[in-house]
Amino acid sequence: MRLISRFLPRFLLFVTALLLSYNASAFDSGGLRTVRIADLPPEAQHTILLIRQGGPFPYEKDGALFGNYEKVLPRQKRGYYREFTVKTPRARNRGARRIVTGGQPPHEYYYTDDHYRSFKRVTE
């Protein structure tokens, strides 16, 4: 009991700080986390710039259809999503980072750094 009374106030303080730091606006209406372009890694920012300029793209598969087979992104008709590689420093292959765009021309951008297991909707 003495141990609990000693650590409980610290634990409650930690939980309170954690809850206060939670930012509900860091999620979009579909439940995906959001990230501002300025907060993306520089390589992801560069990839978005290339997409907006129409290329040239450094990887052969850039612009390929993304099937959303993991069903993490909102459901859309086939062909709606396209994927682009985000260069990973020191990686010998394409790495796990991607920008996935939605629409033609793209009006939605999503970022993944874990090869499609999770996504963040990119905001301005």
Residue frames as a rotation matrix with the C-alpha (Angstrom) as fourth column:
MET 1
0.570 0.821 0.000 0.00
0.821 -0.570 0.000 0.00
0.000 0.000 -1.000 0.00
ARG 2
0.396 -0.515 -0.760 2.88
0.189 -0.764 0.616 2.32
-0.899 -0.388 -0.205 0.80
LEU 3
-0.644 -0.664 0.380 4.37
0.448 0.074 0.891 1.67
-0.620 0.744 0.250 -2.63
ILE 4
-0.093 0.715 0.692 1.10
0.974 -0.080 0.213 2.56
0.207 0.694 -0.689 -4.34
SER 5
0.795 0.449 -0.408 0.68
0.552 -0.814 0.181 5.79
-0.251 -0.369 -0.895 -2.40
ARG 6
0.022 -0.880 -0.474 4.24
0.191 -0.462 0.866 6.72
-0.981 -0.110 0.158 -3.27
PHE 7
-0.843 -0.463 0.273 3.96
0.298 0.019 0.954 6.22
-0.447 0.886 0.122 -7.05
LEU 8
-0.035 0.929 0.369 0.28
0.965 0.127 -0.228 6.91
-0.259 0.348 -0.901 -7.71
PRO 9
0.556 0.267 -0.787 0.58
0.173 -0.964 -0.204 10.73
-0.813 -0.022 -0.582 -7.68
ARG 10
-0.433 -0.783 -0.446 3.45
-0.390 -0.283 0.876 10.57
-0.813 0.553 -0.183 -10.20
PHE 11
-0.772 0.202 0.603 1.53
0.552 0.685 0.476 8.14
-0.317 0.700 -0.640 -12.39
LEU 12
0.297 0.954 -0.035 -1.60
0.845 -0.280 -0.455 10.31
-0.444 0.106 -0.890 -12.33
LEU 13
0.287 -0.290 -0.913 0.47
-0.199 -0.950 0.239 13.38
-0.937 0.113 -0.330 -13.17
PHE 14
-0.784 -0.618 0.056 2.00
-0.133 0.256 0.958 11.51
-0.606 0.743 -0.283 -16.13
VAL 15
-0.465 0.693 0.552 -1.41
0.858 0.507 0.087 10.34
-0.220 0.514 -0.830 -17.41
THR 16
0.497 0.656 -0.569 -2.86
0.519 -0.750 -0.411 13.84
-0.696 -0.091 -0.712 -17.03
ALA 17
-0.111 -0.635 -0.765 0.04
-0.409 -0.672 0.617 15.37
-0.906 0.381 -0.185 -18.98
LEU 18
-0.881 -0.202 0.428 -0.38
0.235 0.598 0.766 12.74
-0.411 0.775 -0.480 -21.68
LEU 19
-0.054 0.957 0.285 -4.10
0.955 0.132 -0.264 13.42
-0.291 0.258 -0.921 -22.01
LEU 20
0.511 0.219 -0.831 -3.56
0.170 -0.974 -0.152 17.18
-0.843 -0.064 -0.535 -22.10
SER 21
-0.422 -0.765 -0.487 -0.98
-0.412 -0.317 0.854 16.82
-0.808 0.561 -0.181 -24.85
TYR 22
-0.459 0.344 0.819 -3.34
0.705 0.703 0.100 14.74
-0.541 0.623 -0.565 -27.00
ASN 23
-0.675 0.189 -0.713 -4.40
-0.444 -0.876 0.188 16.77
-0.589 0.444 0.675 -30.00
ALA 24
0.003 0.772 0.635 -7.75
0.304 0.604 -0.736 15.61
-0.953 0.196 -0.233 -31.39
SER 25
0.709 0.262 -0.654 -7.21
-0.456 -0.537 -0.710 17.75
-0.538 0.802 -0.261 -34.48
ALA 26
-0.369 -0.915 -0.164 -4.29
-0.794 0.218 0.568 15.49
-0.484 0.340 -0.806 -35.39
PHE 27
-0.658 0.264 0.705 -6.86
0.406 0.913 0.037 13.11
-0.634 0.311 -0.708 -36.90
ASP 28
-0.881 0.424 -0.209 -9.03
-0.422 -0.506 0.752 13.60
0.213 0.751 0.625 -39.98
SER 29
-0.075 0.967 0.245 -12.74
-0.990 -0.042 -0.137 12.80
-0.123 -0.253 0.960 -40.14
GLY 30
0.537 0.245 -0.807 -11.95
-0.504 0.860 -0.075 9.25
0.676 0.447 0.586 -41.30
GLY 31
0.976 -0.132 0.173 -9.80
-0.096 0.456 0.885 8.53
-0.196 -0.880 0.432 -38.26
LEU 32
0.473 -0.867 0.154 -6.44
0.752 0.307 -0.583 8.83
0.458 0.392 0.798 -40.04
ARG 33
0.195 -0.538 -0.820 -3.68
0.639 -0.565 0.522 10.78
-0.744 -0.626 0.233 -38.37
THR 34
0.926 0.036 0.375 -2.69
0.319 -0.607 -0.728 13.97
0.201 0.794 -0.574 -40.15
VAL 35
0.062 -0.935 -0.349 0.70
0.759 -0.183 0.625 15.53
-0.649 -0.304 0.698 -40.74
ARG 36
0.781 0.126 -0.612 1.57
-0.184 -0.889 -0.419 18.92
-0.597 0.440 -0.671 -42.18
ILE 37
0.858 -0.496 0.136 3.83
0.285 0.237 -0.929 19.00
0.428 0.835 0.345 -45.24
ALA 38
0.378 -0.740 0.557 6.32
-0.620 -0.649 -0.440 21.07
0.687 -0.179 -0.704 -43.25
ASP 39
0.287 -0.220 0.933 6.53
-0.884 0.315 0.346 18.28
-0.370 -0.923 -0.104 -40.66
LEU 40
0.997 0.021 0.077 7.30
0.015 0.897 -0.441 15.52
-0.078 0.441 0.894 -43.18
PRO 41
0.187 -0.976 0.109 10.88
0.498 0.190 0.846 14.36
-0.847 -0.103 0.522 -43.74
PRO 42
-0.114 -0.284 -0.952 12.65
-0.526 -0.796 0.300 16.50
-0.843 0.535 -0.059 -46.38
GLU 43
-0.959 -0.269 0.086 12.64
-0.087 0.572 0.815 13.58
-0.269 0.775 -0.572 -48.84
ALA 44
-0.318 0.923 0.216 8.83
0.875 0.373 -0.307 13.32
-0.364 0.091 -0.927 -48.58
GLN 45
0.299 0.363 -0.883 8.49
0.076 -0.931 -0.357 17.07
-0.951 0.039 -0.306 -49.11
HIS 46
-0.568 -0.599 -0.564 10.67
-0.550 -0.234 0.802 16.72
-0.612 0.766 -0.196 -52.22
THR 47
-0.860 0.297 0.415 8.51
0.462 0.798 0.386 13.86
-0.216 0.524 -0.824 -53.53
ILE 48
0.163 0.961 -0.222 5.36
0.728 -0.269 -0.630 15.98
-0.666 -0.059 -0.744 -53.15
LEU 49
0.063 -0.233 -0.970 7.08
-0.389 -0.901 0.191 18.81
-0.919 0.365 -0.148 -55.03
LEU 50
-0.900 -0.431 -0.066 7.95
-0.250 0.387 0.887 16.39
-0.357 0.815 -0.456 -57.87
ILE 51
-0.473 0.810 0.348 4.35
0.807 0.556 -0.197 15.14
-0.353 0.188 -0.917 -57.98
ARG 52
0.378 0.661 -0.648 3.01
0.378 -0.749 -0.544 18.69
-0.845 -0.039 -0.533 -58.21
GLN 53
-0.129 -0.521 -0.844 5.52
-0.634 -0.611 0.474 19.49
-0.762 0.596 -0.252 -60.98
GLY 54
0.836 0.490 -0.246 4.65
-0.510 0.531 -0.677 16.31
-0.201 0.692 0.694 -62.89
GLY 55
0.766 -0.609 0.204 8.12
0.605 0.791 0.092 14.78
-0.217 0.053 0.975 -62.46
PRO 56
0.106 -0.166 -0.981 10.65
-0.503 0.842 -0.196 13.69
0.858 0.514 0.006 -63.44
PHE 57
0.788 0.260 0.558 10.49
-0.614 0.397 0.682 10.81
-0.044 -0.880 0.472 -60.99
PRO 58
-0.130 -0.991 0.014 13.59
-0.991 0.131 0.023 8.90
-0.025 -0.010 -1.000 -59.93
TYR 59
-0.652 -0.080 0.754 11.96
-0.284 0.948 -0.145 5.46
-0.704 -0.308 -0.640 -59.59
GLU 60
-0.955 0.216 -0.202 10.41
-0.125 0.323 0.938 3.39
0.268 0.921 -0.282 -62.37
LYS 61
-0.495 0.801 -0.336 7.35
0.810 0.565 0.153 2.49
0.313 -0.196 -0.929 -60.28
ASP 62
-0.765 0.225 -0.604 6.56
0.190 -0.817 -0.545 6.10
-0.616 -0.531 0.582 -59.35
GLY 63
-0.546 0.666 -0.509 3.02
-0.820 -0.550 0.160 6.90
-0.174 0.504 0.846 -60.46
ALA 64
-0.840 0.231 -0.491 1.91
0.007 0.909 0.417 3.25
0.542 0.347 -0.765 -60.46
LEU 65
0.172 0.975 0.138 -1.61
-0.392 -0.061 0.918 2.40
0.904 -0.212 0.372 -59.35
PHE 66
-0.900 -0.307 0.310 -1.99
-0.395 0.271 -0.878 1.79
0.186 -0.912 -0.365 -55.65
GLY 67
-0.468 0.734 -0.493 -4.65
0.095 0.596 0.797 -0.82
0.879 0.326 -0.348 -54.93
ASN 68
-0.320 0.322 0.891 -5.33
-0.878 -0.455 -0.151 0.02
0.357 -0.830 0.428 -51.27
TYR 69
-0.020 0.281 -0.960 -5.46
-0.081 0.956 0.281 -3.73
0.997 0.083 0.004 -50.57
GLU 70
-0.820 -0.333 -0.465 -4.68
0.428 0.180 -0.885 -3.06
0.379 -0.926 -0.005 -46.92
LYS 71
0.127 0.968 0.218 -7.89
0.637 -0.248 0.730 -0.96
0.760 0.046 -0.648 -46.80
VAL 72
-0.337 -0.316 -0.887 -6.25
0.893 -0.406 -0.194 1.64
-0.299 -0.857 0.419 -44.57
LEU 73
-0.979 0.006 -0.202 -7.14
-0.073 -0.943 0.326 4.54
-0.188 0.334 0.924 -46.88
PRO 74
-0.153 0.984 -0.094 -10.75
-0.504 -0.160 -0.849 5.53
-0.850 -0.082 0.520 -47.64
ARG 75
-0.203 0.155 0.967 -12.39
0.601 0.800 -0.003 3.22
-0.773 0.580 -0.255 -50.19
GLN 76
0.006 0.163 -0.987 -12.34
-0.663 -0.738 -0.126 4.52
-0.749 0.655 0.104 -53.75
LYS 77
0.946 0.324 -0.012 -12.73
-0.201 0.558 -0.805 3.11
-0.254 0.764 0.593 -57.24
ARG 78
0.366 -0.835 0.411 -9.78
0.719 0.534 0.445 1.27
-0.591 0.133 0.796 -58.73
GLY 79
0.021 -0.477 0.878 -7.31
0.898 -0.377 -0.227 3.70
0.440 0.794 0.421 -60.26
TYR 80
0.877 0.390 0.281 -8.02
0.234 -0.857 0.459 6.50
0.420 -0.336 -0.843 -57.79
TYR 81
0.803 -0.595 0.023 -4.75
-0.227 -0.271 0.935 6.09
-0.551 -0.756 -0.353 -55.86
ARG 82
0.706 -0.703 -0.091 -1.18
0.085 0.212 -0.973 6.29
0.703 0.679 0.210 -57.18
GLU 83
0.861 -0.435 -0.264 2.04
0.344 0.116 0.932 5.70
-0.375 -0.893 0.250 -55.27
PHE 84
0.646 -0.719 0.259 5.40
-0.198 -0.484 -0.852 7.45
0.738 0.499 -0.455 -55.31
THR 85
0.367 -0.620 -0.694 8.62
0.820 0.568 -0.073 6.45
0.439 -0.542 0.717 -53.60
VAL 86
0.905 -0.248 0.345 10.09
-0.378 -0.842 0.385 8.63
0.196 -0.479 -0.856 -50.88
LYS 87
0.206 -0.922 -0.328 13.85
-0.118 0.309 -0.944 8.23
0.971 0.234 -0.045 -50.91
THR 88
1.000 0.016 -0.021 15.19
0.017 0.218 0.976 6.61
0.020 -0.976 0.218 -47.76
PRO 89
0.401 -0.915 0.051 18.77
-0.878 -0.399 -0.262 7.64
0.260 0.061 -0.964 -46.92
ARG 90
-0.474 -0.798 0.371 21.21
-0.848 0.528 0.053 4.73
-0.238 -0.290 -0.927 -46.96
ALA 91
0.345 0.625 0.700 18.58
-0.295 0.780 -0.552 2.27
-0.891 -0.016 0.453 -48.29
ARG 92
-0.745 -0.661 0.093 19.74
-0.179 0.332 0.926 -0.01
-0.643 0.673 -0.365 -51.06
ASN 93
-0.609 0.636 0.474 16.22
0.784 0.395 0.479 -0.44
0.117 0.664 -0.739 -52.41
ARG 94
-0.251 0.591 0.767 13.11
0.224 -0.735 0.640 1.74
0.942 0.332 0.052 -52.54
GLY 95
-0.981 -0.138 0.138 12.66
-0.102 -0.243 -0.965 1.49
0.167 -0.960 0.224 -48.80
ALA 96
-0.557 0.790 -0.256 9.34
0.828 0.505 -0.242 1.59
-0.062 -0.346 -0.936 -46.94
ARG 97
-0.412 0.371 -0.832 8.39
0.203 -0.853 -0.481 5.25
-0.888 -0.367 0.276 -47.35
ARG 98
-0.601 0.303 0.739 5.77
0.784 0.048 0.618 6.33
0.152 0.952 -0.267 -49.89
ILE 99
-0.677 0.602 -0.424 3.48
-0.436 -0.791 -0.429 9.18
-0.594 -0.105 0.798 -50.82
VAL 100
-0.607 0.602 0.518 0.12
0.776 0.589 0.225 7.94
-0.170 0.539 -0.825 -52.09
THR 101
-0.910 0.315 -0.270 -2.01
-0.353 -0.930 0.104 10.42
-0.218 0.190 0.957 -53.98
GLY 102
-0.366 0.867 0.338 -5.75
0.679 0.497 -0.540 10.40
-0.636 0.032 -0.771 -54.53
GLY 103
0.613 0.703 -0.359 -7.57
0.194 -0.575 -0.795 11.83
-0.766 0.418 -0.489 -57.53
GLN 104
-0.340 -0.665 0.665 -6.48
0.871 0.044 0.489 13.00
-0.355 0.746 0.564 -60.94
PRO 105
-0.064 -0.985 0.159 -4.98
-0.149 -0.149 -0.978 15.56
0.987 -0.086 -0.138 -60.74
PRO 106
-0.330 -0.115 -0.937 -4.00
0.754 0.564 -0.335 14.65
0.567 -0.818 -0.099 -57.20
HIS 107
0.027 0.353 0.935 -5.91
-0.350 -0.873 0.340 16.50
0.936 -0.337 0.100 -54.49
GLU 108
0.918 0.143 0.370 -5.25
-0.396 0.296 0.869 14.12
0.015 -0.944 0.328 -51.61
TYR 109
0.035 -0.954 -0.297 -1.84
-0.495 0.242 -0.834 13.10
0.868 0.177 -0.464 -50.29
TYR 110
0.961 0.190 0.199 -1.01
-0.270 0.502 0.822 10.37
0.056 -0.843 0.534 -47.80
TYR 111
0.028 -0.999 -0.017 2.34
-0.835 -0.014 -0.551 9.45
0.550 0.029 -0.835 -46.25
THR 112
0.990 0.139 -0.001 3.48
-0.115 0.820 0.561 6.05
0.078 -0.555 0.828 -45.01
ASP 113
0.133 -0.988 0.072 6.85
-0.953 -0.148 -0.265 5.22
0.273 -0.034 -0.961 -43.51
ASP 114
-0.386 -0.212 0.898 6.04
-0.609 0.790 -0.075 1.58
-0.693 -0.575 -0.434 -42.75
HIS 115
-0.965 -0.097 -0.242 5.23
-0.259 0.488 0.833 0.21
0.037 0.867 -0.497 -46.21
TYR 116
-0.466 0.879 -0.106 1.43
-0.344 -0.070 0.937 0.71
0.816 0.472 0.334 -46.16
ARG 117
-0.533 0.314 -0.786 0.70
0.739 0.625 -0.251 -0.56
0.413 -0.715 -0.565 -42.63
SER 118
0.164 0.577 -0.800 -0.32
0.780 -0.573 -0.254 2.95
-0.604 -0.582 -0.544 -41.57
PHE 119
-0.234 -0.155 0.960 -0.90
0.801 -0.590 0.100 6.27
0.551 0.793 0.262 -43.29
LYS 120
-0.309 0.188 -0.932 -1.11
0.548 -0.766 -0.336 9.93
-0.777 -0.615 0.134 -42.37
ARG 121
0.559 0.509 0.655 -3.18
0.827 -0.397 -0.397 12.34
0.058 0.764 -0.643 -44.42
VAL 122
-0.569 -0.819 -0.073 -0.93
0.814 -0.573 0.093 15.20
-0.118 -0.007 0.993 -45.53
THR 123
0.657 0.744 -0.121 -2.27
0.733 -0.668 -0.127 18.71
-0.176 -0.005 -0.984 -44.93
GLU 124
0.326 -0.517 0.792 -0.90
0.347 -0.713 -0.609 22.10
0.880 0.473 -0.053 -45.91
